[in-house]
Amino acid sequence: MRTEIDFAPMWAVPPGRTICDLMKSRGIASTKLANLVSMTEAEFDNLLSGKSALTAYVATHLETNLGASANFWLRREEQYRKQLTELNEGVDPEKEEYKSWLKSLPLKEMQSLGLIESTRDQKEKLRGCLSFFDVPNLDAWYRTYVDVRAATAFRTTDAYLENVPATSTWLRLGELQAAKIECQNWSPERFKAQLTKIRSLTKIAAPSEFLPKLQNYCAEVGVAVVVIKAPTGCRASGATFFANPNKAVLLLSFRYLSDDQFWFSFFHEAAHLILHWDADLLILETSDGPKSPREEEANAFASEQLIPHGFQTRMREAAKTLKGIMRLAQDAGVSYGIVVGQMQFRGFVRRDRFNRLKTRYKWDQLTAKS
């Protein structure tokens, strides 16, 4: 399923954005330009992000090294500060709407992950949360995130509905992690062709071994694969969106920490990217209604990729014995756990049978490489 989420703010944009664009087009490293304007790298980063003001001294040096006039840079700075002031009006942690919003966020987990500072100062806490989401006020947050159900393809548990603030936090984390992954240009055809190679990774038990390979295989065809633990309130198992037109993001939560669930979620999300990435209608799978045709298509695609049809016809008979299950998995070229999971889903074996064949993961195995 295609989901293009544009996290770039459509409001006050600092002059630093233009500086970055010009540096890139001219092939100038940020460390070099920082030195030319007599700034440390940290000071220059603050200038780019808008935390520090762009002074006349800096404007003169930018004119010399980037080409735009000093007056242009000073006007950009003045415009940015004016817009920022207008946007910050009414941002008050004592207002009921901001109080409610802060309470809805997984603040303890955000603090433990270092996403926001641990503080009792409500103004600082509010400022930190807005900064994490890269929005100036709550109105901008709603415009960017409140429609996540309509903007992202989720695989959710059957027992819970999505909590939008918690899910938005998970999505934002995924977006930030994906930005660190270099990818070639997105190609649905090449991605589909790559799935055969990816499928062989299911037989590798250790995440420390298969995750880097999975991420590399996907990056080669324009897909950034990110694994982020879902915060409290977020029930998503996976999501797909586009960081830009040439870079897809496939976000997974490893929710059940077992190989059958992880790989089914991966191939389900892969199906959305391959089959539905240019669809206008975007779907959220929840328990409050029947699955959409696109979800059914993604489920069928994932099942076929994991256990091709020729092997699926053997499942009922193979499910009768441990030896039959293991032989089918070996012939199909997938892990034992995947075969057990698919048999349980189809009702060929009970949910409490053969679970020892599944590979179980721990979070400390996942976070090091994801």
C-alpha positions in Angstrom: 0.0 0.0 0.0 1.4 3.4 -0.9 1.6 6.0 1.7 3.5 9.2 1.0 3.9 11.0 4.3 5.5 14.4 3.9 7.0 15.1 7.2 8.6 18.3 5.9 7.0 21.3 7.6 4.8 23.5 5.5 5.3 26.5 7.7 8.2 28.4 9.1 11.3 27.1 7.3 14.7 28.4 8.6 17.3 29.9 6.2 19.3 26.8 7.0 17.2 24.8 4.7 18.3 27.0 1.8 21.9 26.9 2.9 21.8 23.1 2.9 20.3 23.0 -0.6 23.0 25.4 -1.9 25.8 23.5 -0.2 24.6 20.2 -1.8 24.3 21.8 -5.3 27.7 23.3 -5.0 29.4 20.3 -3.4 30.4 22.3 -0.3 30.8 20.3 2.9 29.2 21.7 6.1 32.4 21.5 8.0 34.1 23.6 5.4 31.4 26.3 5.3 31.3 26.3 9.2 35.0 27.1 9.2 34.5 29.9 6.5 31.9 31.6 8.7 34.1 31.2 11.8 31.7 28.7 13.6 32.2 25.4 15.3 30.3 22.5 13.8 27.8 22.6 16.7 27.2 26.4 16.2 26.7 25.8 12.5 24.2 23.0 13.1 22.3 25.4 15.3 22.3 28.0 12.5 21.0 25.4 10.0 18.2 24.3 12.3 17.1 27.8 13.1 18.1 27.7 16.8 20.7 30.4 16.2 20.0 33.7 14.4 21.6 34.4 11.0 23.6 37.6 11.6 24.9 40.2 9.2 28.4 38.8 9.6 27.2 35.4 8.6 25.1 36.8 5.8 28.2 38.5 4.3 30.2 35.2 4.3 27.3 33.3 2.8 27.1 35.8 0.0 30.8 35.2 -0.7 30.6 31.4 -0.5 27.1 30.5 -1.7 26.3 33.3 -4.2 23.0 34.8 -2.8 23.3 38.3 -1.6 23.7 39.3 2.1 20.4 41.1 1.9 18.7 37.9 0.7 19.9 36.0 3.7 18.9 38.7 6.1 15.4 38.9 4.6 15.1 35.1 4.9 16.1 35.3 8.5 13.6 38.1 9.2 10.8 36.3 7.4 11.6 33.1 9.4 11.6 34.8 12.8 8.3 36.6 12.0 6.6 33.3 10.9 8.0 31.5 14.0 6.6 34.2 16.3 3.2 33.9 14.7 3.2 30.1 14.9 4.3 30.1 18.5 1.5 32.3 19.6 -0.9 30.3 21.7 1.5 27.5 22.5 0.9 27.1 26.2 1.1 23.9 28.3 -1.6 25.3 30.6 -4.1 25.2 27.8 -6.4 22.2 28.0 -5.7 21.1 24.4 -2.0 21.0 25.1 -2.4 19.3 28.5 -4.5 16.5 26.8 -2.0 16.1 24.0 0.9 15.7 26.4 -1.0 13.1 28.4 -1.8 11.1 25.3 1.9 10.8 24.3 4.2 7.9 25.6 6.3 10.4 27.5 8.2 8.0 29.7 9.3 5.9 26.8 10.2 9.0 24.8 12.4 10.2 27.7 14.0 6.8 28.2 14.9 6.7 24.5 16.4 10.2 24.8 13.9 11.7 22.4 12.9 14.4 24.8 14.6 15.6 28.0 13.3 14.4 31.4 12.0 17.5 33.0 9.2 18.7 35.3 9.0 22.0 33.5 5.9 21.7 31.4 7.0 24.4 28.9 10.2 22.6 28.3 8.4 19.3 28.0 6.0 20.7 25.5 8.7 22.4 23.5 10.7 19.1 23.4 7.7 17.1 22.1 6.9 19.7 19.4 10.5 19.6 18.4 10.6 15.8 18.2 7.7 15.9 15.8 9.2 18.9 14.0 6.1 21.0 14.3 5.7 24.5 15.8 2.3 24.0 17.4 -0.5 21.6 18.0 -2.4 22.7 14.9 0.5 21.8 12.7 0.8 18.4 14.5 -2.9 17.6 13.8 -2.5 18.6 10.1 0.6 16.4 9.8 -0.3 13.4 12.0 -3.9 13.2 13.0 -4.9 11.4 9.8 -2.3 8.6 10.2 -5.1 6.1 9.7 -5.7 7.5 6.3 -2.1 8.0 5.5 -0.3 4.8 6.5 -0.9 1.1 5.9 -0.9 -0.7 9.2 -0.9 -4.3 10.3 -2.5 -4.1 13.8 -3.4 -6.7 16.4 -7.0 -7.9 16.3 -7.6 -6.9 19.9 -6.9 -3.1 19.9 -7.5 0.0 17.9 -4.7 2.4 17.1 -3.7 5.2 19.5 -2.9 8.0 17.1 -0.3 9.9 19.3 1.5 6.7 20.2 1.5 5.5 16.6 2.6 8.9 15.4 5.6 8.7 17.8 6.5 5.3 16.3 6.1 6.6 12.8 8.3 9.6 13.5 11.0 7.4 15.0 10.8 5.3 11.9 11.1 8.3 9.6 14.2 9.5 11.5 15.9 6.1 11.4 15.1 5.7 7.7 16.8 9.0 7.0 20.1 7.4 8.0 19.8 4.6 5.5 21.2 5.2 2.0 19.1 3.7 -0.7 19.1 3.4 -4.5 16.1 4.7 -6.3 12.8 2.9 -5.6 11.7 0.3 -8.1 8.7 -2.0 -7.4 9.8 -4.4 -10.1 13.3 -4.7 -8.7 11.9 -5.0 -5.2 9.7 -7.9 -6.2 12.6 -9.7 -7.9 14.6 -9.2 -4.7 12.1 -11.1 -2.6 13.4 -14.5 -3.6 16.7 -13.6 -2.1 15.1 -12.1 0.9 13.0 -15.3 1.5 16.1 -17.3 2.0 16.9 -15.2 5.1 14.0 -16.8 6.9 16.2 -19.8 7.7 18.7 -17.6 9.6 17.8 -17.6 13.3 19.9 -14.8 14.6 18.6 -11.2 13.9 22.1 -9.9 14.1 22.8 -12.0 11.0 19.7 -11.6 8.9 18.7 -8.0 9.7 21.8 -6.3 8.1 21.3 -8.5 5.0 17.6 -7.7 4.8 18.3 -4.0 5.1 21.0 -4.2 2.4 18.9 -6.2 0.0 16.0 -3.8 0.4 18.2 -0.6 0.2 19.5 -1.9 -3.2 16.0 -1.4 -4.6 15.0 1.8 -2.8 13.4 0.4 0.4 14.7 1.5 3.8 13.8 -1.3 6.3 13.5 0.0 9.9 12.7 -2.0 13.1 11.4 0.1 16.0 9.8 -1.2 19.1 6.2 0.0 19.3 5.6 2.4 22.3 2.7 1.8 24.7 -0.6 2.4 22.9 0.8 1.6 19.4 -0.5 -1.7 18.2 1.0 -1.6 14.7 3.0 -4.5 13.5 4.2 -2.8 10.3 3.7 0.3 8.2 4.9 1.6 4.8 5.3 5.2 3.6 7.5 7.2 1.3 10.3 9.4 2.6 10.4 10.9 -0.9 9.3 9.7 -4.4 12.5 7.7 -4.7 12.7 6.1 -1.3 10.1 3.8 0.3 10.2 3.0 4.0 9.1 -0.4 5.4 8.7 0.0 9.2 8.3 -3.1 11.5 7.7 -3.4 15.2 8.7 -7.1 15.8 5.6 -7.0 18.0 5.4 -10.8 18.7 9.1 -11.5 18.7 8.7 -14.7 16.7 10.0 -15.6 13.2 6.6 -16.5 11.8 5.0 -13.2 12.8 8.0 -11.1 11.8 8.4 -12.6 8.3 4.7 -12.5 7.5 4.5 -8.9 8.5 7.5 -8.1 6.3 6.1 -9.8 3.2 2.6 -8.3 3.9 4.1 -4.8 3.9 6.2 -5.7 0.9 3.0 -6.6 -0.9 1.5 -3.2 -0.2 4.6 -1.5 -1.7 4.5 -3.8 -4.8 0.8 -4.1 -5.4 -0.7 -0.9 -4.0 2.1 1.7 -3.8 0.3 4.0 -6.3 -3.1 3.6 -4.8 -5.0 6.7 -3.8 -7.1 5.0 -1.1 -5.0 4.2 2.0 -6.2 1.6 4.5 -5.7 0.8 8.2 -6.4 -2.7 9.3 -8.2 -2.8 12.7 -10.6 -5.1 14.4 -13.6 -2.9 14.0 -14.7 -4.2 10.6 -13.9 -6.7 7.9 -10.5 -6.7 6.2 -10.3 -4.6 3.0 -9.6 -6.2 -0.4 -6.1 -4.7 -0.3 -5.4 -6.3 3.1 -6.7 -9.7 1.8 -4.5 -9.2 -1.3 -1.5 -8.5 0.9 -2.2 -11.5 3.1 -2.4 -13.8 0.0 0.8 -12.3 -1.5 2.7 -12.9 1.8 1.5 -16.4 2.1 2.4 -17.2 -1.5 5.8 -15.7 -1.1 6.6 -17.6 2.1 5.1 -20.9 1.0 4.5 -21.1 -2.8 1.3 -22.8 -4.0 2.9 -26.0 -4.9 4.0 -26.5 -1.3 0.7 -25.1 0.2 -1.1 -28.2 -1.2 1.0 -30.4 1.0 0.3 -28.5 4.2 -2.7 -30.4 5.4 -1.0 -33.8 5.2 2.3 -32.5 6.5 0.6 -31.0 9.5 -0.1 -34.5 10.9 3.5 -35.1 12.1 6.5 -33.3 13.3 8.6 -34.9 10.6 6.1 -33.9 7.9 6.3 -30.2 9.0 10.1 -30.2 9.1 10.3 -31.9 5.7 7.9 -29.3 4.1 9.9 -26.4 5.5 13.1 -27.8 4.2 11.6 -28.4 0.7 10.0 -24.9 0.7 13.3 -23.3 1.8 11.9 -21.5 4.8 12.1 -21.8 8.6 10.1 -24.4 10.5 8.4 -21.6 12.4 6.9 -20.1 9.2 5.4 -23.4 8.2 3.9 -23.9 11.7 2.5 -20.3 11.7 0.8 -20.8 8.4 -0.6 -24.2 9.4 -2.0 -22.7 12.6 -3.5 -19.8 10.6 -5.2 -22.2 8.3 -6.5 -24.4 11.1 -4.4 -27.4 10.2 -2.8 -27.5 13.6 -3.9 -26.1 17.0 -2.4 -22.8 18.2 -0.7 -24.6 21.0 1.0 -27.2 18.9 4.5 -27.2 17.5 5.3 -23.7 18.8 8.8 -25.0 19.9 9.7 -25.0 16.2 9.3 -21.2 16.1 12.4 -19.0 16.6 11.9 -16.5 19.5 13.7 -13.2 19.6 14.7 -10.8 22.3 14.8 -7.0 21.9 18.5 -6.8 22.7 19.1 -9.0 19.6 17.2 -6.5 17.4 18.2 -3.0 18.5 21.9 -3.4 17.8 21.5 -3.7 14.0 18.2 -2.1 13.2 
